[in-house]
Amino acid sequence: MSFFDTTPLGRVLNRFSSDFTSIDDRLPSKFFDANYFLVTVSGTFLLILYTTPQFLWALPFLLAAYYTIQVCFLKISLVVTRMYSVSKSPVYQHFNESLNGVSTIRAMAVQDRFVKANEKRMDRMANSFMGSMTAKRWVEVQLRLLSTFVLLFAALFAVFGREHLDPSLVGLTLSFAMAITEEITSLVRIGCDFQV
């Protein structure tokens, strides 16, 4: 009982609601999405390797770059997600206390003070949410840039081997290489979400 006596109710509500939402709602769909994007990205890389086997020279460097970006994003994401989770608890706590004491707040005519306190807590939560969104945009820009290198290498190796390659297969490969950006971005984000 000492845990519930010393821990604010907002933190308990935040923790239980976040954990159960993650387990019940997000986790099953994340597993499905991770498998889908993993198969899609693997299939695209296999198609590129089948069409232009020279792409194998660039593949280890690209995979190392993707892994490095994921590790950097994971470090940032852990900190920002923690800040966002911590900033939600005071909002829940203040809202719960305000609802329980609404008659006293009105009787004492201190609504403005509670509104300002709520705005301050909401601003702190919004700032941490913006940090989370900024980190997601950063990783998206980095992955889009790296995906252009996948397209560049696939196109370069297709141009260098144009004498013995089937043009329709090269076109198919390049169209899949152009579409790989969204799948890789989603795959990296889902990989980080599993660890957060």
C-alpha positions in Angstrom: 0.0 0.0 0.0 2.9 2.3 0.5 3.5 2.4 -3.2 0.0 3.8 -3.8 0.4 6.3 -0.9 3.7 7.7 -2.2 3.1 7.6 -5.9 0.8 10.2 -7.4 -2.4 8.9 -9.0 -1.6 10.5 -12.3 1.6 8.6 -12.6 -0.1 5.3 -11.8 -2.9 6.0 -14.4 -0.3 7.1 -17.0 1.8 3.9 -16.5 -1.1 1.5 -16.5 -2.9 3.1 -19.4 0.3 3.3 -21.5 1.4 -0.2 -20.8 -2.0 -1.8 -21.6 -2.4 0.3 -24.7 1.0 -0.8 -25.9 0.3 -4.5 -25.2 -3.3 -4.7 -26.4 -3.4 -2.3 -29.3 0.1 -1.5 -30.7 2.1 -4.7 -30.3 0.0 -7.1 -32.5 -0.2 -4.6 -35.3 3.5 -3.8 -35.0 4.4 -7.5 -35.4 2.3 -7.7 -38.5 3.8 -4.5 -39.9 7.3 -5.5 -39.1 6.9 -8.8 -41.0 5.3 -7.1 -43.9 8.0 -4.4 -44.3 10.8 -6.9 -43.7 9.5 -9.1 -46.5 9.0 -6.1 -48.8 12.5 -4.7 -48.2 14.2 -8.1 -48.4 12.3 -8.8 -51.7 13.4 -5.4 -53.1 17.0 -6.0 -52.2 16.9 -9.5 -53.7 15.4 -8.2 -56.9 18.1 -5.6 -57.1 20.8 -8.2 -56.5 19.2 -10.5 -59.1 19.2 -7.8 -61.7 22.6 -6.2 -60.9 24.8 -8.6 -58.8 27.4 -5.8 -58.5 25.0 -4.2 -56.0 26.3 -6.7 -53.5 29.5 -4.5 -53.2 27.4 -1.5 -51.9 24.9 -3.5 -49.8 27.1 -4.0 -46.7 27.8 -0.2 -46.6 24.2 0.6 -47.0 23.1 -1.9 -44.3 25.8 -0.5 -41.9 24.5 3.0 -42.5 20.9 1.9 -41.9 22.0 0.3 -38.7 23.9 3.3 -37.5 20.9 5.6 -38.2 18.7 3.2 -36.2 21.1 3.1 -33.3 21.3 6.9 -33.2 17.5 7.3 -33.5 17.0 4.7 -30.8 19.2 6.6 -28.3 17.3 9.8 -29.1 13.9 8.1 -29.1 14.4 6.5 -25.7 15.2 9.9 -24.0 12.4 11.8 -25.8 9.8 9.1 -25.2 10.7 9.0 -21.5 10.4 12.8 -21.3 7.0 12.6 -23.0 5.8 9.8 -20.7 7.0 11.7 -17.6 5.3 14.9 -18.7 1.9 13.3 -19.1 1.7 12.2 -15.4 1.3 15.8 -14.0 -1.4 16.5 -16.5 -3.4 13.4 -15.5 -2.8 14.2 -11.8 -3.8 17.8 -12.0 -6.9 17.0 -14.1 -8.0 14.3 -11.6 -7.4 16.6 -8.6 -9.3 19.4 -10.4 -12.3 17.1 -11.1 -12.4 15.9 -7.5 -12.2 19.4 -6.1 -14.3 21.3 -8.7 -16.9 22.5 -6.1 -14.2 23.8 -3.9 -12.4 25.5 -6.8 -15.6 27.3 -7.8 -16.5 28.2 -4.2 -13.1 29.8 -3.7 -13.2 31.4 -7.2 -9.7 30.2 -8.1 -10.5 28.9 -11.6 -7.9 31.0 -13.2 -5.1 29.6 -11.1 -6.0 26.0 -12.0 -6.4 26.9 -15.7 -2.9 28.5 -15.7 -1.5 25.5 -13.8 -3.1 23.2 -16.4 -1.7 25.3 -19.3 1.8 25.1 -17.8 1.6 21.3 -17.6 0.1 21.0 -21.1 2.9 23.2 -22.5 5.5 21.0 -21.0 3.8 17.9 -22.4 3.5 19.6 -25.8 7.2 20.5 -25.9 8.2 17.0 -25.2 5.8 15.7 -27.8 7.4 18.2 -30.3 10.8 16.7 -29.4 9.5 13.3 -30.2 8.1 14.4 -33.6 11.3 16.2 -34.4 13.3 13.1 -33.8 11.0 11.1 -36.1 11.3 13.7 -38.8 15.1 13.7 -38.5 15.3 9.9 -38.9 12.9 10.1 -41.9 15.1 12.7 -43.6 18.2 10.5 -43.0 16.5 7.4 -44.3 15.2 9.1 -47.4 18.7 10.4 -48.2 20.1 6.9 -47.7 17.3 5.4 -49.9 18.4 7.7 -52.7 21.8 6.0 -52.5 20.0 2.6 -53.0 18.4 4.0 -56.1 21.6 5.6 -57.3 23.7 2.4 -56.9 20.9 0.3 -58.6 20.8 2.7 -61.5 24.6 3.0 -61.8 25.1 -0.7 -61.9 22.3 -1.1 -64.4 23.9 1.5 -66.6 27.3 -0.2 -66.4 25.8 -3.6 -67.3 23.4 -2.3 -69.9 24.8 -4.6 -72.7 23.7 -7.8 -71.0 20.7 -6.7 -68.9 17.0 -7.0 -69.8 15.6 -3.5 -70.0 12.2 -4.5 -68.6 13.8 -6.2 -65.6 15.9 -3.0 -65.0 12.8 -0.9 -65.1 11.1 -3.2 -62.6 14.1 -3.0 -60.3 14.3 0.8 -60.5 10.6 1.2 -59.7 11.0 -1.1 -56.7 14.1 0.8 -55.6 12.2 4.1 -55.8 9.4 2.7 -53.6 11.7 1.3 -50.9 12.0 4.6 -49.0 8.7 4.3 -47.1 9.2 0.6 -46.3 12.7 1.2 -44.9 11.6 4.2 -42.9 8.7 2.2 -41.4 10.9 -0.8 -40.7 13.5 1.3 -38.8 10.7 3.0 -36.8 9.0 -0.3 -35.9 12.4 -1.8 -34.9 12.9 1.2 -32.6 9.4 1.0 -31.3 9.9 -2.6 -30.2 12.9 -1.5 -28.1 11.2 1.6 -26.7 
